[in-house]
Amino acid sequence: MAFLHHLLPLFLAFTVTYAGPNHGIGPRRSGKGHDHGGKKGHAIAMPGAGEIPTPGAGEIATPGAGDIATPRAGENPVPRGDIETNFKGSWAIDNPNVGVAAMQFQLMPNNKAVWFDTTSLGPSARELGPPGNCPKNAEMGGKPDCFAHAIAYDIETGQSRTIYMDGEPWCSSGNLWPNGDLVATGGTRGGYRSVRMLSMSDPKANFVEKKDVLADKRWYSSNQVLEDGSAVVAGGRNSFSYEIVPPNKLEFTPKKFKLPFLQETTVPKKPGPGMYIENNLYPFMFLIPDGNIFLFANDRGIIFHPHTGNVVRQFPKLPGGSRNYPPSGMAALLPLTVTPENIQAEVVICGGNVQEAYEKVDSKHTKERVFMPALKDCNRLILTDHSSTWVKEQDMPSGRCMGDLLHLPNADLLMINGAQKGVAGWENAIDPNFTPTLYQPNKPMGQRFKKLAPTNIARLYHSVAALIPDGKILVAGSNPHSKYLVKAEYPTELRVEKFSPHYLDPELDKVRPVIVPEASEKMLKYGKEFKIAVKFNEGQVMPQDVKVTMLYPPFTTHGFSMNQRLLILTLKTGNKDSIIAVAPPSGKIAPPGYYILFVNVRGVPGKGIWVHID
């Protein structure tokens, strides 16, 4: 009640309503809409309280004069639900040839998407600028290397610049420091124990690398930022340990914590060179509200204390198969609703493949290659409930491995990229999954998945995807080969796409809120109120229709978006020009650093802005 009382000024000022019975607007008009990507005329359903109406012909009901629904004394206004649309999204090529494949990816707060590949497996498709710049490459025997292996991509213009990268970051991990700089950890060959940094503030910055800094080899490891901005770096090939990398400095005294769980979940190596299977690389890690870490490897998970290594809880096996590299399932921490009470944290894990899938297809293990169908199942686990067990979620519409599971601004999620058969690894997958899938975890069972508009570009091994501030999804990469190949069934993919999800239906622009950045507070303090200047484009808005979210931009590689978390904030007051929201209470909920902040009205987000919290 206190929440609604504080929001009453906003409620009285704004209401975007659907004309349901007794709501003061006439009946819906019938009409026909289209549901294929990119075309207008999509049906928009504006349900009244507690009802799901039949969509009309691309209409949005406009409030009539005096149509303000004032709550009766003691009543809680009923949320009307998100606006439904038949628009399934649309695709556009953002850059036809960027020259460097996207293996590792991080969106930075300066709106530059940085991605990099490997430096030891030969040339890319783009020269390292300026012309004639051919530094000696230690990973190639000291030979001159005139090719770029990293770029900074402007997400607004599609233009990019090359970045010089020393060492070998092949299959490394990373995160943002609280100051917005990118730090990448590990790799292989000369980069096993390296830490490298890219400055956000210098528009011409190259990576700065410190070798032999880490306590253990980190090839195929994962990162998770902690409440003080440091990061747990865990796992890697033959590395059954983790360590903590401090923020904002490249030189530090390393300390290794043994983690036997990583060895227990490793499929043993078979005799012979390169005969690895493992099934637990790139472990899934998430910071939970008590400051501990949930880690999932292969087919089971634990919660451990990051500063002691003590295992707080061990969960039973998740049946069905292996979820980590190389079978490569997807995982995400579901959106965290920030309340003064206990904050519930829940994880969902989807897809991957059966335990033996890698052995059956990888050329080092078999001559009769069999591409096993990827798993379709999803499973959920409440991490903050000590009595919780795995709960079977609704199956996905199609099997998926090597996909990306991304948060959307309105607290939905998106499954995109990957394959329907096989596993991660060079040439180990076929049957690309071209169709993004919307996942709405709070809808009734049986209604949680919706197929969206497909692409026609295969995004297999070494592809990435990320939400950007305008609400679109930037999609890049796919190189299932050890070299750059343009003549192959699935060539090295150098095109960059943008996918516009369902909520970017042009018909929804009528209700899309607009944040005014210059009038909004962007430097947030834990637990403090802050102002968001926002314009509501049509009619009036009820307080329960407004949702403010903050996204931590993840470091994405091999189908896992490290550090990804979406927070749903508490609102205090509002009027026609602004909202007062409450920042998350601590770094355990929101690690310090930069986030993208969005305002949503009934599931329709406006363009986000960058904010910083500490």
Secondary structure, DSSP 4 states (H G I P E B T S, - for coil): -HHHHHHHHHHHH-------TTTTS-PPPP-----STT-S---EE---TT--PPP-SS--PPPPTT---PPPTTPPPPP--PPEE----EEEEEES--SS--SEEEE-TTSEEEEE--SSS---SSBPTTTT---EEGGGTTEE--B-SEEEEETTT--EEE----S--TT-EEEE-TTS-EEEE--SGGGTT-EEEE-SS-TT---EEESS-SSS--SS-EEEE-TTS-EEEE--TT--EEEEEPTT-S-----EEE-HHHHHTSBPPPSSTT---BS-BS-EEEE-TTS-EEEEETTEEEEE-TTT--EEEEPPP-TTSB-SBTT--EEEEPPEE--SSPPP-EEEEE--B-TTHHHHH-TTT-SS---PBPP--EEEEETT-TT---EEPPPPSS--BS-EEEE-TTS-EEEES-EEEE-SSTT-EEEE----EEE-TTSPTTSSEEE----SS---TTEEEEE-TTS-EEEEE---SSS--SSSSSPPP--EEEEE-GGG-GGGGGT--EE-GGGS--EE-TT-EEEEEEE--SS---GGGEEEEEEEPPEEETTEEET-EEEE-EEEEE-SSEEEEE--SSTTTS-SEEEEEEEEETTEE---EEEEE-
